[in-house]
Amino acid sequence: MSLMKTLRAPLAAALLALAALTTAPGPALAQASAPEAQAQAPAPAQAPAIAKEEVNNPYGLDALWSQGDFVARGTLIIMIIMSMGSWYVIFTKLFEQSKMLKSANMVGAGFWKAGSVKHAATTLAEGSAFRYIAESGVTADEHHEGTLVEQIDRHTWISMSVDRAVGNIQSRMQDGLAVLATVGSTAPFVGLFGTVWGIYHALTAIGIAGQASIDKVAGPVGESLIMTAFGLAVAVPAVMGYNWLIRRNKTVMEKVRSFAGDVHSVLLSAKK
């Protein structure tokens, strides 16, 4: 019994030491294996980049021209020609009116200080409307006697000649305005014709397909709306340009008539 008691204490200490050796490496092994697990873990997959695809508009201008029939193309060409013609008239008339206003400003003291109307006319620019009026009055005054118009009194003959010259200038200033008036009044109806034709195509597509799906209707209806927009885009500048040019023509003709009245009075007051 004493021997068993003696061996019990060393045996218990040996068992405790053995238990410590078997349990202690656990955390160390766990800590050592953690980096390896992290290293072996697959990296998170990156989100794939979304590629932006350019989708061609099947109902734009390109589709209108490529898919439209000869009526749609002809309507579009007519409106383009009308737009080009109206802009050409607007720019040319603006240039002509600016030239007339510049000539009116050049008729100053130099003209009225000349010894005669005939000499004063030479001080004006060649081809000027004001020089044309002065030369018309001088010609009527010089060729009144000894001709068939001698039966008309001198006052009436000079007045008729000057008024005729003013009328010719006014007629020239109004050239091209009829084009703007025509374009402004007819372009919306040309666009409306294209609209009606597009709606007709939409109804035809619905009848052929047997169902009113958006892909069957969107193309022809979009075509009709484009025609309407074109008609308005052509008509609005033509109408605005017409009104603006009429107003400027009025200003120019006031200066022309004022000058013609002065020339008429000077010619009648001159002694023969």
C-alpha positions as CSV (number, residue, x, y, z in Angstrom):
1,M,0.0,0.0,0.0
2,S,2.8,2.4,0.8
3,L,4.3,1.6,-2.6
4,M,1.1,2.5,-4.4
5,K,0.8,5.8,-2.5
6,T,4.3,6.6,-3.5
7,L,3.8,6.0,-7.2
8,R,0.4,7.7,-7.4
9,A,1.7,11.3,-7.2
10,P,4.4,10.9,-10.0
11,L,1.9,9.1,-12.2
12,A,-0.6,11.8,-11.8
13,A,2.0,14.5,-12.7
14,A,3.0,12.5,-15.8
15,L,-0.6,12.2,-16.9
16,L,-1.1,16.0,-16.5
17,A,2.1,16.7,-18.5
18,L,1.0,14.4,-21.3
19,A,-2.4,16.0,-21.5
20,A,-0.8,19.4,-21.7
21,L,1.4,18.3,-24.6
22,T,-1.5,16.9,-26.6
23,T,-3.8,20.0,-26.1
24,A,-1.4,22.9,-26.4
25,P,-0.4,22.6,-30.1
26,G,-4.0,23.0,-31.2
27,P,-4.2,26.9,-31.2
28,A,-0.7,27.1,-32.6
29,L,-1.6,24.8,-35.4
30,A,-4.9,26.7,-36.0
31,Q,-3.0,30.0,-36.1
32,A,-0.4,28.5,-38.6
33,S,-3.1,27.1,-40.8
34,A,-5.2,30.3,-41.0
35,P,-2.8,32.2,-43.3
36,E,-2.5,29.1,-45.5
37,A,-6.3,28.9,-45.7
38,Q,-6.5,32.6,-46.6
39,A,-3.8,32.2,-49.2
40,Q,-5.6,29.2,-50.7
41,A,-9.0,30.9,-50.6
42,P,-10.1,32.0,-54.2
43,A,-10.2,35.8,-54.8
44,P,-13.7,37.3,-55.2
45,A,-14.7,37.4,-58.8
46,Q,-14.8,40.9,-60.3
47,A,-18.0,42.1,-61.8
48,P,-17.8,41.9,-65.6
49,A,-17.7,45.3,-67.4
50,I,-21.0,46.1,-69.1
51,A,-20.3,46.9,-72.8
52,K,-22.4,49.7,-74.2
53,E,-23.9,48.8,-77.5
54,E,-24.9,51.5,-79.9
55,V,-28.4,50.8,-81.0
56,N,-29.3,52.3,-84.4
57,N,-32.5,54.1,-84.4
58,P,-34.8,52.3,-86.8
59,Y,-37.2,55.2,-87.0
60,G,-34.9,58.1,-87.6
61,L,-34.0,60.1,-90.7
62,D,-31.9,57.3,-92.1
63,A,-34.7,54.9,-91.9
64,L,-37.1,57.4,-93.4
65,W,-34.9,57.8,-96.5
66,S,-33.9,54.1,-96.8
67,Q,-37.3,52.6,-96.0
68,G,-39.6,55.2,-97.4
69,D,-41.2,54.9,-100.8
70,F,-40.9,57.4,-103.7
71,V,-43.8,59.5,-102.3
72,A,-42.1,60.0,-99.0
73,R,-38.7,60.7,-100.6
74,G,-40.3,63.1,-103.1
75,T,-42.1,65.0,-100.3
76,L,-38.9,65.3,-98.3
77,I,-37.0,66.6,-101.4
78,I,-39.7,69.1,-102.1
79,M,-39.5,70.5,-98.6
80,I,-35.7,70.7,-98.7
81,I,-35.9,72.7,-102.0
82,M,-38.5,75.0,-100.5
83,S,-36.3,75.6,-97.5
84,M,-33.2,76.3,-99.6
85,G,-35.1,78.7,-101.8
86,S,-36.6,80.6,-98.9
87,W,-33.2,81.1,-97.2
88,Y,-31.6,82.1,-100.5
89,V,-34.3,84.8,-101.0
90,I,-33.9,86.0,-97.4
91,F,-30.2,86.5,-97.6
92,T,-30.2,88.1,-101.1
93,K,-33.0,90.5,-100.1
94,L,-31.1,91.5,-97.0
95,F,-28.0,92.2,-99.0
96,E,-30.0,94.3,-101.5
97,Q,-31.8,96.2,-98.8
98,S,-28.5,96.9,-97.0
99,K,-27.1,98.2,-100.2
100,M,-30.1,100.5,-100.7
101,L,-29.9,101.9,-97.2
102,K,-26.2,102.6,-97.7
103,S,-26.9,104.4,-100.9
104,A,-29.6,106.5,-99.2
105,N,-27.0,107.6,-96.5
106,M,-24.6,108.6,-99.3
107,V,-27.1,111.1,-100.7
108,G,-26.0,114.0,-98.6
109,A,-24.9,117.6,-99.0
110,G,-22.7,116.7,-101.9
111,F,-25.7,115.9,-104.1
112,W,-27.7,119.0,-103.3
113,K,-24.8,121.4,-103.5
114,A,-24.2,120.6,-107.2
115,G,-25.0,123.1,-109.9
116,S,-27.7,121.0,-111.6
117,V,-29.5,117.7,-111.1
118,K,-27.7,116.3,-114.1
119,H,-24.3,117.0,-112.5
120,A,-25.5,115.9,-109.1
121,A,-26.5,112.5,-110.5
122,T,-22.9,111.8,-111.4
123,T,-21.9,112.0,-107.7
124,L,-24.0,109.0,-106.9
125,A,-22.8,105.4,-107.3
126,E,-23.3,103.7,-110.7
127,G,-26.3,101.5,-110.7
128,S,-27.7,103.1,-107.6
129,A,-31.5,103.4,-107.3
130,F,-31.2,107.0,-106.4
131,R,-29.1,107.8,-109.4
132,Y,-31.6,106.0,-111.6
133,I,-34.4,108.3,-110.2
134,A,-32.3,111.4,-110.8
135,E,-31.3,110.4,-114.3
136,S,-35.0,109.5,-115.2
137,G,-36.1,113.0,-114.1
138,V,-33.3,114.7,-116.0
139,T,-34.0,112.6,-119.2
140,A,-37.7,113.5,-119.0
141,D,-36.9,117.2,-118.6
142,E,-34.5,117.3,-121.5
143,H,-36.6,115.3,-124.0
144,H,-39.9,116.9,-123.3
145,E,-39.9,119.5,-126.1
146,G,-39.9,118.5,-129.8
147,T,-41.4,115.0,-129.3
148,L,-44.8,113.5,-129.1
149,V,-44.9,113.9,-125.3
150,E,-44.8,117.7,-125.9
151,Q,-48.5,117.6,-125.9
152,I,-48.3,116.7,-122.1
153,D,-47.3,119.6,-120.0
154,R,-43.8,119.5,-118.5
155,H,-45.0,119.2,-114.9
156,T,-47.1,116.1,-115.6
157,W,-44.4,114.5,-117.8
158,I,-41.7,114.8,-115.2
159,S,-44.0,113.6,-112.5
160,M,-44.9,110.6,-114.6
161,S,-41.3,109.8,-115.3
162,V,-40.2,110.1,-111.7
163,D,-43.1,108.1,-110.4
164,R,-42.4,105.4,-113.0
165,A,-38.8,105.1,-111.8
166,V,-40.0,104.8,-108.2
167,G,-42.5,102.1,-109.3
168,N,-39.7,100.1,-111.0
169,I,-37.6,100.3,-107.9
170,Q,-40.4,99.2,-105.7
171,S,-41.2,96.3,-108.1
172,R,-37.5,95.2,-107.9
173,M,-37.5,95.4,-104.1
174,Q,-40.5,93.0,-104.0
175,D,-38.9,90.4,-106.2
176,G,-38.6,87.1,-104.4
177,L,-41.1,88.0,-101.6
178,A,-43.8,85.9,-103.4
179,V,-41.5,82.9,-103.0
180,L,-41.4,83.4,-99.2
181,A,-45.2,83.9,-99.1
182,T,-45.8,80.7,-101.2
183,V,-43.4,78.6,-99.0
184,G,-44.8,79.9,-95.8
185,S,-48.4,79.1,-96.9
186,T,-47.9,75.8,-98.5
187,A,-45.0,74.1,-96.6
188,P,-47.3,73.1,-93.6
189,F,-49.7,71.4,-96.1
190,V,-46.8,69.6,-97.8
191,G,-45.7,68.3,-94.4
192,L,-49.4,67.4,-93.7
193,F,-49.4,65.3,-96.9
194,G,-46.4,63.4,-95.6
195,T,-48.1,62.9,-92.3
196,V,-51.3,61.5,-94.0
197,W,-49.1,59.2,-96.1
198,G,-47.2,57.9,-93.1
199,I,-50.5,57.2,-91.2
200,Y,-51.7,55.3,-94.3
201,H,-48.6,53.2,-94.2
202,A,-49.2,52.6,-90.4
203,L,-52.7,51.3,-91.1
204,T,-51.5,49.2,-93.9
205,A,-48.8,47.6,-91.7
206,I,-51.4,46.9,-89.0
207,G,-53.7,45.3,-91.6
208,I,-51.0,43.0,-93.0
209,A,-49.7,42.0,-89.5
210,G,-53.1,41.4,-88.1
211,Q,-52.2,43.1,-84.8
212,A,-51.6,46.6,-83.7
213,S,-48.1,45.9,-82.2
214,I,-45.8,48.8,-81.5
215,D,-43.1,47.6,-83.8
216,K,-45.5,47.7,-86.7
217,V,-46.9,51.1,-86.0
218,A,-43.9,53.0,-84.6
219,G,-42.1,53.3,-87.9
220,P,-44.8,54.8,-90.1
221,V,-46.1,57.0,-87.4
222,G,-42.6,58.3,-86.7
223,E,-42.2,58.9,-90.4
224,S,-45.4,61.0,-90.4
225,L,-44.3,63.0,-87.4
226,I,-40.9,63.8,-89.0
227,M,-42.8,65.1,-92.1
228,T,-44.9,67.3,-89.9
229,A,-41.8,68.7,-88.2
230,F,-40.1,69.3,-91.5
231,G,-43.1,71.2,-92.8
232,L,-43.2,73.5,-89.8
233,A,-39.4,74.0,-89.9
234,V,-39.7,75.2,-93.5
235,A,-42.7,77.4,-93.1
236,V,-41.8,79.3,-89.9
237,P,-38.6,80.9,-91.2
238,A,-40.3,81.8,-94.5
239,V,-43.2,83.6,-92.8
240,M,-40.9,85.4,-90.4
241,G,-38.5,86.4,-93.1
242,Y,-41.3,87.6,-95.3
243,N,-42.7,89.9,-92.6
244,W,-39.2,91.2,-91.7
245,L,-38.3,92.0,-95.3
246,I,-41.7,93.7,-95.9
247,R,-40.9,96.0,-92.9
248,R,-37.4,96.8,-94.2
249,N,-38.8,97.4,-97.7
250,K,-41.2,100.0,-96.3
251,T,-38.2,101.8,-94.7
252,V,-36.2,101.8,-97.9
253,M,-39.1,103.0,-100.0
254,E,-39.8,105.9,-97.7
255,K,-36.3,107.1,-98.3
256,V,-36.7,106.5,-102.1
257,R,-40.0,108.4,-102.3
258,S,-38.6,111.3,-100.2
259,F,-35.6,111.6,-102.6
260,A,-37.8,111.4,-105.7
261,G,-40.1,114.1,-104.4
262,D,-37.1,116.4,-103.8
263,V,-35.7,115.7,-107.3
264,H,-39.1,116.4,-108.8
265,S,-39.4,119.7,-107.0
266,V,-35.9,120.8,-108.1
267,L,-36.6,119.9,-111.7
268,L,-39.8,121.8,-111.9
269,S,-38.3,124.9,-110.2
270,A,-35.4,125.0,-112.7
271,K,-35.8,127.6,-115.5
272,K,-36.0,126.5,-119.0
